[in-house]
Amino acid sequence: MKITAIGFIGLGLIGGSIARGLRKIHPEYRMIATSHTSATLEEALCAGVIDEAVPCLNEAFSGCDLIFLCAPVSYNIEYLKELKEICGNDCLITDVGSTKGDIHRAVADLHMEENFIGGHPMAGSEKTGFTNSTDHLVENAWYVLTPTKKTAPDKLKALRSLVEELGALPLVLDCEEHDYIVAAISHLPHLIASGLVNLIRDSDNPQGTMRQVAAGGFKDITRIASSSPVMWQQICMTNSGNIARILKDYIKSMEQILEEVENRDETAVYRLFETSRDYRNSIPDTSMGPLKKEYSVYCDIIDQAGAIATIATILATHQISIRNIGIIHNREFEEGVLKIEFYEEPAAQEAAGLLTQYQYTVHKR
């Protein structure tokens, strides 16, 4: 399959980043896009990312070899119905949604299985929109591809090659297998984090002491509870079966832990922490996943006026951008008084080395 023209329906963070990446490595491609926001299209045109902006999905997409559906899953399914009337038999359609079952069932109902391969780039940011897109967002991130039973080998090969050119790591899965996996490693953690935060909120005293001293492990495992409520509501609605299945298993495991703690079963409790530690430490740290990684360093400082400002000045002088900075008041499970968060791993590494040169004691995650 030869690709020379690509269309984007939706041009937010993910769609925009893929478009930017493709423009960088394939300047010869002709790329068109539509978006519900005209300002987004104008920005993409001015940046030279796309060649043509169209106000809505229309015949302009008929000449595309590949089309990315980058809107919410429910919208993408509606767009499929329009694409069926517009695109030729040779056009390949893919999406970037984080759940795959619903759209695969819609593809089957529309008899478009020969034209579709599901896609899920496991990368993202707390920021949204084309303005925050980058040409390297999906680099070193898993990019799941879910072909149908009727997907031609040459189409899968072409899309896989494109994913590799973007610097991502292609992983071919069945759509149902994908949805069960992400229910376990992405969707369930978000439910746990949100439930735990609400439990602490409801258990706190009127003075808010729990919130005041919360830090360390609590803030680490609940960080993802700050995600978009709208997005996670949609994810839960489109993958409810798998989420319910894995959530029931999790509840059973918590009931087992409850029994072991109540019975003061020392062996079982030790085994819980030992096996979880060993498995957690075996998880590779070389690629991005569906949960955005935090890049932080911890630094010992003396409590005196200007201490934080001095560190911020050192980093700013070397053009290192800080995402967040603050004193850790509860250091029961952390080393270092000052926690500094960065947007990218290289910045965190450079900052750690730089602060060490300035005789600061630095603890890296």
VENSUL-V692393 format. One record per residue. N is the residue number from 0. RES is the residue in one letter. PSI is psi in degrees with one decimal (NA if undefined). D_CENTER is the distance of its C-alpha to the mean C-alpha in whole Angstrom. Layout:
N_RES_PSI_D_CENTER + N_RES_PSI_D_CENTER
//
This chain:
0_M_128.1_29 + 1_K_134.1_29 + 2_I_123.5_27 + 3_T_-19.9_28 + 4_A_130.8_27 + 5_I_139.1_23 + 6_G_148.5_22 + 7_F_124.2_19 + 8_I_100.1_20 + 9_G_133.0_17 + 10_L_54.7_16 + 11_G_-144.9_14 + 12_L_-50.8_11 + 13_I_-52.5_9 + 14_G_-43.3_13 + 15_G_-39.1_15 + 16_S_-40.5_13 + 17_I_-42.7_14 + 18_A_-43.6_17 + 19_R_-43.2_18 + 20_G_-41.9_17 + 21_L_-38.2_19 + 22_R_-36.8_22 + 23_K_-43.2_22 + 24_I_-19.7_23 + 25_H_70.6_25 + 26_P_-17.1_26 + 27_E_-16.1_29 + 28_Y_143.4_27 + 29_R_126.3_27 + 30_M_131.4_25 + 31_I_158.9_25 + 32_A_155.0_23 + 33_T_151.9_23 + 34_S_154.1_21 + 35_H_-10.0_23 + 36_T_114.2_23 + 37_S_-32.0_26 + 38_A_-34.2_25 + 39_T_-44.9_21 + 40_L_-39.9_23 + 41_E_-41.9_26 + 42_E_-42.2_24 + 43_A_-37.8_22 + 44_L_-46.4_26 + 45_C_-32.5_27 + 46_A_-5.9_24 + 47_G_15.6_26 + 48_V_-39.1_22 + 49_I_157.5_24 + 50_D_-25.6_28 + 51_E_136.7_28 + 52_A_131.1_27 + 53_V_143.9_28 + 54_P_-23.1_28 + 55_C_169.5_27 + 56_L_116.7_27 + 57_N_-165.8_30 + 58_E_-14.7_32 + 59_A_-23.8_31 + 60_F_-4.6_28 + 61_S_-22.5_31 + 62_G_5.9_31 + 63_C_141.2_27 + 64_D_-28.4_27 + 65_L_135.3_23 + 66_I_129.5_21 + 67_F_123.1_18 + 68_L_111.3_17 + 69_C_24.4_14 + 70_A_173.3_15 + 71_P_153.5_15 + 72_V_-45.1_16 + 73_S_-37.0_19 + 74_Y_-40.3_20 + 75_N_-37.3_19 + 76_I_-39.1_21 + 77_E_-38.9_24 + 78_Y_-32.2_23 + 79_L_-41.3_24 + 80_K_-37.5_28 + 81_E_-38.4_28 + 82_L_-30.5_27 + 83_K_-33.2_29 + 84_E_-13.6_32 + 85_I_-43.8_31 + 86_C_152.9_30 + 87_G_174.5_32 + 88_N_-22.3_32 + 89_D_-9.4_31 + 90_C_135.0_27 + 91_L_130.8_24 + 92_I_135.0_22 + 93_T_165.9_18 + 94_D_176.6_15 + 95_V_20.2_11 + 96_G_154.7_11 + 97_S_-4.5_9 + 98_T_147.3_13 + 99_K_-22.4_15 + 100_G_-50.1_19 + 101_D_-44.9_20 + 102_I_-32.4_19 + 103_H_-38.1_21 + 104_R_-37.2_24 + 105_A_-40.2_24 + 106_V_-42.4_25 + 107_A_-42.9_27 + 108_D_-32.7_29 + 109_L_-0.1_29 + 110_H_45.2_30 + 111_M_20.9_28 + 112_E_-29.1_27 + 113_E_-14.9_28 + 114_N_2.3_26 + 115_F_138.8_23 + 116_I_120.4_20 + 117_G_152.1_16 + 118_G_144.4_13 + 119_H_93.6_10 + 120_P_117.4_8 + 121_M_67.2_5 + 122_A_159.8_4 + 123_G_-165.7_4 + 124_S_159.7_6 + 125_E_-14.0_9 + 126_K_153.2_11 + 127_T_170.8_11 + 128_G_161.1_14 + 129_F_-34.4_16 + 130_T_-33.2_17 + 131_N_5.4_14 + 132_S_154.0_13 + 133_T_162.2_14 + 134_D_1.4_15 + 135_H_15.7_13 + 136_L_-38.6_10 + 137_V_3.9_9 + 138_E_133.2_12 + 139_N_18.1_12 + 140_A_145.2_9 + 141_W_136.7_10 + 142_Y_99.6_11 + 143_V_133.9_12 + 144_L_131.7_16 + 145_T_86.2_18 + 146_P_161.1_21 + 147_T_174.9_24 + 148_K_-16.3_27 + 149_K_9.5_29 + 150_T_128.7_26 + 151_A_140.4_29 + 152_P_-36.4_28 + 153_D_-31.6_28 + 154_K_-43.5_25 + 155_L_-40.8_23 + 156_K_-42.3_24 + 157_A_-44.2_24 + 158_L_-38.0_20 + 159_R_-41.6_19 + 160_S_-39.0_21 + 161_L_-41.5_20 + 162_V_-42.5_16 + 163_E_-37.3_18 + 164_E_-29.0_19 + 165_L_-6.7_16 + 166_G_5.5_16 + 167_A_172.3_13 + 168_L_100.1_14 + 169_P_138.7_15 + 170_L_116.1_16 + 171_V_122.9_18 + 172_L_158.3_18 + 173_D_145.1_20 + 174_C_-37.3_18 + 175_E_-38.0_19 + 176_E_-41.5_18 + 177_H_-48.2_15 + 178_D_-33.0_15 + 179_Y_-40.0_17 + 180_I_-47.8_14 + 181_V_-25.9_11 + 182_A_-37.7_14 + 183_A_-45.5_15 + 184_I_-5.9_12 + 185_S_-54.4_9 + 186_H_-45.0_11 + 187_L_-45.9_14 + 188_P_-36.2_13 + 189_H_-38.9_12 + 190_L_-41.4_16 + 191_I_-46.3_17 + 192_A_-46.0_16 + 193_S_-42.0_17 + 194_G_-40.0_20 + 195_L_-42.0_21 + 196_V_-45.1_21 + 197_N_-33.5_23 + 198_L_-44.7_25 + 199_I_-40.2_26 + 200_R_-45.7_26 + 201_D_-23.2_29 + 202_S_-12.8_31 + 203_D_155.6_31 + 204_N_169.5_35 + 205_P_-24.9_36 + 206_Q_-8.1_35 + 207_G_38.0_32 + 208_T_-39.1_32 + 209_M_-46.1_29 + 210_R_-36.3_27 + 211_Q_-41.4_29 + 212_V_-4.4_29 + 213_A_129.6_25 + 214_A_-162.0_24 + 215_G_-127.1_23 + 216_G_-38.1_21 + 217_F_-47.1_21 + 218_K_-31.6_19 + 219_D_-50.6_17 + 220_I_-10.0_16 + 221_T_4.9_16 + 222_R_-39.3_13 + 223_I_-9.4_11 + 224_A_-9.4_14 + 225_S_4.0_13 + 226_S_170.6_11 + 227_S_120.8_12 + 228_P_-37.9_15 + 229_V_-47.2_15 + 230_M_-44.2_12 + 231_W_-26.2_12 + 232_Q_-45.5_16 + 233_Q_-40.5_15 + 234_I_-44.8_13 + 235_C_-35.2_16 + 236_M_-28.0_18 + 237_T_-2.7_17 + 238_N_33.2_17 + 239_S_-38.7_19 + 240_G_-49.4_21 + 241_N_-39.0_19 + 242_I_-43.1_18 + 243_A_-40.2_21 + 244_R_-49.7_22 + 245_I_-31.2_20 + 246_L_-39.1_21 + 247_K_-40.9_24 + 248_D_-38.7_24 + 249_Y_-42.3_23 + 250_I_-40.2_25 + 251_K_-40.7_28 + 252_S_-37.0_27 + 253_M_-37.0_27 + 254_E_-36.1_30 + 255_Q_-43.4_31 + 256_I_-41.4_30 + 257_L_-44.9_32 + 258_E_-42.0_35 + 259_E_-38.7_35 + 260_V_-44.9_35 + 261_E_-35.5_38 + 262_N_0.0_40 + 263_R_46.1_39 + 264_D_92.0_38 + 265_E_-42.2_38 + 266_T_-46.4_37 + 267_A_-41.4_34 + 268_V_-40.8_33 + 269_Y_-43.2_33 + 270_R_-36.4_32 + 271_L_-50.9_29 + 272_F_-32.0_28 + 273_E_-49.6_29 + 274_T_-37.9_27 + 275_S_-39.4_24 + 276_R_-47.6_24 + 277_D_-42.4_25 + 278_Y_-41.5_22 + 279_R_-41.8_19 + 280_N_-17.1_21 + 281_S_-10.8_21 + 282_I_123.0_17 + 283_P_147.9_17 + 284_D_26.8_15 + 285_T_-5.3_15 + 286_S_161.2_12 + 287_M_154.1_8 + 288_G_-167.7_6 + 289_P_-20.4_4 + 290_L_118.7_5 + 291_K_130.4_5 + 292_K_148.7_9 + 293_E_132.4_12 + 294_Y_106.2_15 + 295_S_154.2_18 + 296_V_152.9_22 + 297_Y_135.0_25 + 298_C_133.3_28 + 299_D_128.9_31 + 300_I_157.6_33 + 301_I_140.3_37 + 302_D_88.6_37 + 303_Q_158.5_39 + 304_A_132.7_38 + 305_G_0.8_36 + 306_A_-46.6_34 + 307_I_-39.8_31 + 308_A_-36.2_32 + 309_T_-45.3_33 + 310_I_-44.0_30 + 311_A_-38.2_28 + 312_T_-42.0_31 + 313_I_-46.4_31 + 314_L_-41.2_27 + 315_A_-36.9_28 + 316_T_-29.5_31 + 317_H_21.2_29 + 318_Q_38.4_26 + 319_I_117.1_23 + 320_S_134.5_21 + 321_I_131.5_20 + 322_R_-41.7_18 + 323_N_152.8_19 + 324_I_139.6_23 + 325_G_159.9_25 + 326_I_136.2_27 + 327_I_109.3_27 + 328_H_-30.1_29 + 329_N_103.3_29 + 330_R_34.3_29 + 331_E_-34.3_29 + 332_F_14.0_27 + 333_E_151.6_26 + 334_E_140.9_28 + 335_G_138.8_28 + 336_V_-40.4_29 + 337_L_127.7_27 + 338_K_127.5_23 + 339_I_122.3_22 + 340_E_145.9_18 + 341_F_163.1_17 + 342_Y_-31.1_14 + 343_E_153.6_14 + 344_E_-42.4_16 + 345_P_-36.0_19 + 346_A_-40.8_20 + 347_A_-41.0_20 + 348_Q_-43.9_22 + 349_E_-41.5_24 + 350_A_-42.2_24 + 351_A_-45.1_25 + 352_G_-41.3_28 + 353_L_-46.2_29 + 354_L_-33.2_30 + 355_T_-40.1_31 + 356_Q_-30.8_34 + 357_Y_16.0_35 + 358_Q_21.4_36 + 359_Y_148.2_33 + 360_T_118.5_32 + 361_V_135.5_28 + 362_H_121.7_26 + 363_K_149.1_23 + 364_R_NA_20
//
